[in-house]
Amino acid sequence: MDGNAAPPPRPPLDVLIAAPRGFCAGVDRAIRIVELAIEKYGAPVYVRHEIVHNRHVIDNLRAKGAIFVEELDEVPDGVPVVFSAHGVPKVVPARASERGLEFLDATCPLVSKVHREAERLVDQQRHILFIGHRGHPEVIGTLGQVPDGAITLIETVADAETVAPADPDNLSFLTQTTLSVDDTAAIVATLQRRFPSIRGPRGEDICYATSNRQAAVKELAPQCDALLVIGAPNSSNSVRLAEVAERAGVRALLIQDASELDRGWLDGVRTLGVTAGASAPEVLVRGLIARLETWFEVSERELAGATETMIFKLPRALQAA
């Protein structure tokens, strides 16, 4: 074989990139809180639970001096602690205060809004049907805002069909912020059919970023042979994006980064869609494109989508940091 022979030409691949994608305002704020806390207090700064669900973000913050733990008991005395963007039960900051720990709450303000709604409804002595995924940190945090028994968790339409509240005329519903828009609408419709007097939240609980990213995938999917979602397997909003694509009839795969993509998965794909969950940094999208360019002659195009301008304020303790 001629050692100077040109390599075989790479096959063409059209890559359509969803917009918006990647970081939302709540994730930006949470990451910045950890970074500023390290600048202000010095390393280490402890973080209860993953600040957001993305291993690349976690590894980067760990390299800067963050230590991630699951429980407050793992935080030593005399060091600051940050609570994750998903929110925590009320008992967590209460225990931190009892120990004299300085803490910073990185809970997304849109999650905090759901917490306040739950408290308001309990004050009104209304029972809450909370639509969400059991075991998710955001759900644990929301359930922990109110007394035991004040909330019933609804995960599916089947749950909505069978739930039997003690006072069916005194109900309200709230939702996790990172759910499937379509699934949630079906559950809400079931609850409204069964309990015509049920009250919904003052504003949409599913956050703008979740809704926008799902809408972008719905627009993108019909134009693609397959779709890649960059995000963590424990990231609710990322998992939902893959589900949205599959329901639109497009083969979808959730990957944490380009290293998880096998070349064979792309066999027969001429047009590939790409998006990223709300906790996935843009650098991972660029890394995926770079890997694709080693296999294909890539033609890249970003679709037009909703413009996001939301910015959330930092905690007062860090605003001058």
WOJO-V858075 format. One record per backbone hydrogen bond with DSSP energy under -0.5 kcal/mol. CO is the residue of the C=O (numbers start at 1). NH is the residue of the N-H. Records with the same first field share a line. If there is no record, write none. Layout:
BEGIN
CO: NH ; NH
END
This chain:
BEGIN
1: 3
2: 5
11: 297
13: 15 ; 299
14: 16 ; 272
15: 17 ; 301
16: 274
17: 303
24: 28
25: 29
26: 30
27: 31
28: 32
29: 33
30: 34
31: 35
32: 36
33: 37
34: 38
35: 39
36: 40
37: 41 ; 42
38: 42
45: 67
46: 82
47: 49 ; 69
48: 84
51: 85
52: 54
53: 232
54: 58
55: 59
56: 60
57: 61
58: 62
59: 63
60: 64
61: 65 ; 66
62: 65
65: 44 ; 45
67: 47
69: 49
71: 74
72: 75
74: 76
76: 79
80: 46
81: 104
82: 48
83: 106
84: 87
85: 108
89: 92 ; 93
90: 94
91: 95
92: 96
93: 97
94: 98
95: 99
96: 101
97: 100
101: 103
102: 81
104: 83 ; 106
108: 111 ; 112
109: 113
110: 114
111: 115
112: 116
113: 117
114: 118
115: 119
116: 120
117: 121
118: 122
119: 123
120: 124
121: 126
122: 125
127: 172
128: 130 ; 152
129: 131 ; 174
130: 132 ; 154
131: 176
132: 134
133: 136
136: 140
137: 141
138: 142
139: 143
140: 144
142: 145
143: 146
144: 90
147: 150
150: 128
152: 130
154: 132
156: 160
157: 161
158: 162
159: 163
167: 170
170: 127
171: 199
172: 129
174: 131
176: 179
177: 207
180: 184
181: 185
182: 186
183: 187
184: 188
185: 189
186: 190
187: 191
188: 192
189: 193
190: 194
191: 195
195: 198
199: 173
207: 211
208: 212
209: 213
210: 214
211: 215
212: 216
213: 217
214: 218
215: 219
216: 220
217: 221
218: 222
220: 223
221: 224
225: 251
226: 273
227: 253
228: 230 ; 275
229: 231 ; 255
230: 277
232: 235
234: 236
235: 239
236: 240
237: 241
238: 242
239: 243
240: 244
241: 245
242: 246
243: 247
244: 248
245: 248 ; 250
246: 249
251: 227
253: 229 ; 255
255: 231
257: 260
258: 261
260: 262
262: 265
263: 266
264: 267
266: 269
268: 270
270: 14
271: 225 ; 226
272: 16
273: 228
274: 18
275: 230
276: 22
277: 280
278: 24
279: 281
280: 23
281: 284 ; 285
282: 285 ; 286
283: 287
284: 288
285: 289
286: 290
287: 291
288: 292
289: 293
290: 294
291: 294 ; 295
292: 295 ; 296
295: 11
296: 298
297: 13
298: 300
299: 15
301: 17
306: 308
307: 309
315: 318 ; 319
316: 319
318: 321
END
